[in-house]
Amino acid sequence: MSDQKTLKIYNPFNQELIKEIPMMGKKEVMDSLETAYGLFQDRSKWIPTFKRIEILEKVQEIMKGKVEELTNTAAEEGGKPYQDSKVEVLRAINGVKIAAEEIGRLTGEQIPMGLTEASVGRIAFTTREPIGVVVSISAFNHPLNLIIHQTITAFAAGCPVIVKPASTTPLSCFAFLEILKEAGVPEGWVQIIITDNDIAESLVTDQRVNYLSFIGSAKVGWYLKSKLAPGTRCALEHGGAAPVIVEKEANIEEMIPALAKGGFYHAGQVCVSVQKVFVHESIARDVAEKIAAAGKKMVVGDPLDKKTEVGPLITPKEVDRIEEWVNEAIESGAEAISGGKKISDTCFEPTVLWDPSQDMKVSKEEIFGPVICVYPFSDREKAIEIANSLQYHFQAAVFTQNLDIALDTVQKLNATAVMVNDHTAFRVDWMPFGGRDASGEGLGGIPYSMHEMTREKLMVIKSKLL
């Protein structure tokens, strides 16, 4: 420990202290890096492919026996309701399965030779090798599944990995590392650090680090990228302002549950949460009022209560911020069709704002709270232009029964993924996932992360017999 400093973990709903964890000093963190670097530099210590598969299969089995335990840990520390935290745990188990299966797909290819006189008498092919030491910095909103995406991908690809979980939600990470240990992951291949941000920065920017996986704020992510050692690759996953385009012939009854879930799920603390909904003026008010009605029916409260649908914000400070943003929008002319107020120091009402100015924070920035803004439009091209005008571009959606409109909108929305007749927060763990422009760099998604955590090596063999 460094000066006996500790990290205190609080329940975000009732603010009760859950646990106090010793923090690591710079020497301990750098010792972790030296261990990881040493493992990678000594090829005799690399874990054989078949062994990695065996270990990950064992991890799955152990996790299946700990679903309730992992669910309660995630819900208690992160505030995501029990029912959604359980879905996260099941996704995490499946994520390990995906990674184990993907190991066998990390292959190279034959490169043709003999196409010119100079290349005669040669055979060439590529292989994929682990990139090296991976450092992963994680976020609070999916305290188990994000750890899977940022550690298991590296391990499966053959890389030693050091993970720094979010300071508010490290307990799921600790629980998972115990599972890895039980499953037979050799010491040093997956390490956890709990430390100050300045020490973490020293780790990330060390020349022995080959890859940074970062999930969190754009300000921190882009800063860290600017400090990386030459040659260190990275994947940055930041937030967005998830725009939705709703045309007049959209199926409203099927759409409302999706939009309400997509905006209020985990109290809106999702990087692709439904935030800005542009609706044709002929149905806009009806859509807004129906989303509001759906939100009012949702049970807000203790995430460990199995009836809860919307839990707390991660800290009281975030509740205060959202209240300020909503009040700013209302004072400038927006109408709160529903919500708009704090329920407590830790919970905020599911809120629908009608037509806030595009100059307001709720329109310009990622809200990261249970707030959906609805804007009427008469010209879809103009709505798309406004949606694209922000610097954040992640996932988006369009609701329409017209195939031509769907295809046209998908092409014109600036996003890495566009859902048709589904909310912006849809995700499965084998699909590519990530932001573009200010929203990030590189792609997540288990197969895609594993591919990025390897690099190609070309072998050319010259022989008179070829």
N, C-alpha and C positions, 0 to 999 in steps of 0.2 A: 504494500500500500504506500501511497504518497501522502505523508502527513496525516495518516489515518482518515483520509477523506472518504465519505460514503455517498452513495446515490440512494435517495429515498423514493420508493415507488408507492404512489397513492392510487386508491380506487377513484376513477374519474367521476363516479356518480355521487358518492357520499364523502369523498375526500379523506377517507380513513387510510392510515398508513398500512400498506400490505407487507412491505419488506424493506430492509436496508441492506445494500450491497456494497462491499468494499470496492473502491476505485483503484485502478492501476496507475502507477507512475510511468514516466517515460522509459526508464530502464526496463521495466516489465514488458511494456508494449514492444520495445525494440528487441527484447529477447524473443518474444513471440514471432517477430518478423525473421529474426536470425534462424529460428527453428524451421519456419516454413521455407525459407530460402535454402537452407541446408538440405531439406528433403528433396527440393526440386533439383538442386545441383548434382545430387548423387543419384544417378539413374538406377543404381542397384536397389534403391529404396522405393522406387515407383511401384505403385500397386497394380498388379496385372489386371488386364481388362476383365477377365472372368471373375476375379476376386471382387472387383468393384460392383459387378452385377450381383454377385452373391450377397454382399453386404447390403446393398440397396433393397434387395428382396427381403432380407431380414428386418431392415428398418420398417418396411411396410407392415410386416406382421406384428411387430412390437407396437407400432402406432395404432393398429386396429384394436389392440387391447387397452388402449389408453384414450379412447375418443372422449369419454366424459371428462376425464381429468384435464386433457388438453383444451377442451371446450370451455370449461369453467375458468381455467387460467387465462385464456385469451379474453373472455368476456369480462372478467374481473379487472384485469389490468388495462384493457383497451377500451372498454365501454360499448363494444359492439354487442347487440342483444344476443342472448343465448342461442336462439334459433339460427341466426346468421353466423355466429361463431362456430356452431356445429357444422354448418355448410363449409365454412373455411377449413376446418380440420379435415373433413372428408376430401375436399379439394387438395389439401396438402398431401394426403396419403396417395391420391391419384397422381399428384405431381412427382412424387418419388418413383412411382411406376413408369411414368412417361420418361423420366431421366434414365432409368435402367434400360428401357427399351431403345432409347436413342443412342446409347453407347455404340451399339453395333452399326449405326448409320454414319458414324464419324469416319468416313472413308475418303480416299483419294480417287484419282482417275489416271488412265493411261494417256500420255501425251504422244501424239503421232510423231514418228521420226521417219527419215528416208524421203521426206517430201522435197528435199533439195539435195544436191550432191554432197554438200557439206555435212548433212545430217545422216548420211548412210552409215550403217554398221553400228547403230545405237538403238537402245530401247529406253524409254523414259516413263516414269510414273510418279505421281504425288502421293504422299501420306499426310495424315493430320497428326500433329503433336500438341500436347498441352502447351498453353501460352506461357505458363509460369505462375508466380505467386499472384493470387487474386485477393484484393481487399474489397469487402462489401460493407457499405454503410446503408442501413435500412431505415424504414419509416414505421410509424406507430399504427397505422390504420388497418393493417393485416399482419398482426404480430407473429403469426406462425407461417402463413403461406408465403409472405415475402421472404422470410428466412430460407424457406425451401428453394425459392427461385434464385436466391443469391448465394447459397452454399452448396446445395445438392448438385446444381448445374456445374459448379467448379469441380467438386469432387468427382462427379461422373466423367468429366472431361479429363481427369487426371491431374488437376491442379490443387496444390495446397491453398487453403482459403482462411483468411482472418475476417471475422464478421463483427461489426459494431452495431448492435441493435439500437433502436430508438431509446433514448434515456427514460421515456415514460413507460415503455413496454418491453423490458428485457427478459421477463420471466418465461415467456413462451420459448425464447431462444435458448435459455438455460435448460429448460425441460427437453428441448429437441436435442441439444448436445449430449445430454445423458442417454437419450435413445441411441444416438450414433455410437456412443461408447459401448453401450450394451450390445449393439449389433456388430461390433468388431472393427470399427474404424480405427486404424492405428493412430497412436498419439501424435499430435502435431499437425495432422492433415486438415482438421477443422478446429479452429480456435476462436474463442470469444474474447473481446476486450471491452471493458467498461472503463472509460477514461474521459478526460476533458477534451474539448474540441480542438484545442491547440496541439495537444499531443497526438490526437487522431490525424490532424493535418500533417504533422511530421511523418507519421506512418505512411499516409497516402502518397506523399510527394517523394518518398525515398526511391532511389534508383533501382532498388531490388524488387520493387513492385511492378509487375507486368500488366496488370489489368485492374481498373477501378469499376466497381458496380455501385452506382449511387442512386438512391431513391429519396427524394426530399425536395426542398425548396430550390427554385431556379437560382436564387441569389447565391446560395452555398454551392450548388452543383457547378455552375459556370466558374465560380471563383476557384474551386478545387481543380477544375480542368486546366485553368490557366497556370496552375502551379505544378502540374505533373512533370515528372522527369521525362526527358526526350525518349520517345519510343513507347511510353506507357499508353495503352489503349484504354478506352472507357465506354461505359454506357450510362447515360444520365436520363433519369425518368423524373420529370417535374409535373406540374399541374396543367390544367386546361380550364376552359370556360364552356365546355360541351354545348355547342349550339344544336338546336333541333328545328327543322323546317316542317310545318304541318300544313298540307294543302287542304282545300275545301272539301274534297271528296274522301278524305281520310276516314277510316272507321273509328269513330270517337269512342264507342263503348269498349273496344278492344285496346285502344291506345291509352286510356286514362290510367288503368292499373300499372301499366309499364312506366309511364312518365312519373307517377307518384312514387313508385318503388325506386326508380332510377334517380330521383332527386332527393328523397328522404332516407334512403337506405344508409345505415351507419351515420345518421344525422348529417348526411351530405358530405361526410369526410372521405371522399373517394376522388381520385384525380380525374376521373371521367364522369363524375356525377352530373346528371341533368341540371343545367343552370339557366340557359337562355333559350326559351321556346318561342319561336316566331310562328304565328298562326294566322292563316288567312282571315281577314277582317270579318268575313261572313259567319265564322264559327268561333272567333277568338274568345269572346266573352264567355260563351258556353263552355269552352275547353278550360279556361282559367277557373271558372266556378266549380267545375267538376273535379279538377285536380285539388282545389282547395277543400272540397267536401271529402275527398279521399284522405287528405292529410288530417283533417279534423277527426276522422274515425280511428286514426292510428294511436296505439297505446304508447305513451312516452313515459319512460321511467327507468327503473332498476334493470340493468342488462342481465342480471342473473335470474330475473323473473321470466319464466318461459312465455308469458303473455306479452311481454314488451316487444314493440316493433321498432321504436326509435329510442336510442339510448342517449347518454350525455355527450357533450363535447369533451375533448380530451383534457382541457383545463378550463377553469373559470375565466381566465384571460381571453380565451377564444369566444366564450359566450358574450363577454363584454364587447369584443370587437365586432361580432355579428350584429349585436344590438345597435352599435354605432352606425354601421353601414346601412342597416335597414332604416333607421331613423333619418339618416342623411337623405336616402332616396324618397322617403315619405314627405319630408320637409320640402323637397324639390318637385313635388307633384305626383309621385307614384302613389298608388292606392294599395293598401294591404287588404286583399280580399279575404285572407285568413292569416292567423298568426301575427307575427311581428313583435312578439314580446317574449321576455324571459319567463320561463316557468319557475326556475330556481337559479341559484348561482351556477349550476352545472348543466341545465337543460334549457333548450330554446324550442319554441313552438314550431312545428312544420308550417312554413310560411309561403304564401303565393303573393307576389307583387305584380301589380298591373301597370305595364308600360312605364317603367322607370327610365329616366333620361340616360342616354348612352354615355353621358359624362360622369355618371355616378359610379362609385366603386363596385356596386353589385352588378353593373354592366361591363365594367372595364377589367376587373380582376377576378381571380378565382375565389369564390365565396368560401368554400370548404365548410359549409354549414347547411342546415335544412331549409334552404331558400331557393324557390324557383321563380324566375322572372318570365312573364308572358308579354309578348309584344305583338300587336296586330299589324298585319301588312296587307297591302293591296298588290304589290309588285314583288314577286318571288325573287327576281334578279336583284332587287334592292336589298331584300332581306338577306340573301346570300352574301352580298357585298358587305353589309354590316357585320354579319357573322364572321367573315374572313378578315375584318379590319383589325382585330386584336392581334397581338404578337404571339398568342398561345394557340397552338393547333395540335390537337390530340385526337380524340374520337368525336364523331358527330352522328346525326341521324336525320332521316327524312321519313315522314308518314304520308303515304299516298296510295291510292288504288290504281294510279296511272303509271304504267311501266315506263313510258317515255319520260315522264316527269321524274320518276325515281332515278333513271339512268343519267339524266341531265344534271340532277342535283348532286348525285354522287360524284360526278366528274368535276363539278364547279366548287364544291365545298373543299376548303383547304384543311385536310385532316389525314392522319395515317390510316384511319378506318372509318367507314360510314355505314351505319346500320340502316336497313330499310325495314320500316314497320317494327322497330324494336328500339329500346332506350339506349342511350349512349354508353351506359355502364356495363353492357354485355361483355363478358370475357370468358373464354376457356383457356386453360393453361398451355395448350399446344399451339395456339395461334400467335402470330407476331403482334407485339404490343409495345407501343412507345410513342412519344411525342415527336413533333418536328418543329423547326424554328426555335422559339424560346422555350418550348415545352420539353425539349430533350434532344438526345442524340443516341443513335444505336437502337437496337431492338431487344426487348425482353420477350418472354415466351420461352418455355424451357428448351425446346430444340434450337431456337435461334440463339439463346444465350450460350448454350453449349458450343455451338458452331463458332461464336465470337471468342470463346475462351480457348480455342485451339488455333493453330496456324499451319499453313501448308509448308511441306518440305519436298523439293523436287530431287529425285535421284535419276541420273543419266548414266547408263552402263554402256561402255564401248567394247565391242568384241568383233573380231574378224569373222566370227561365225554367224553374225546377224545380217 
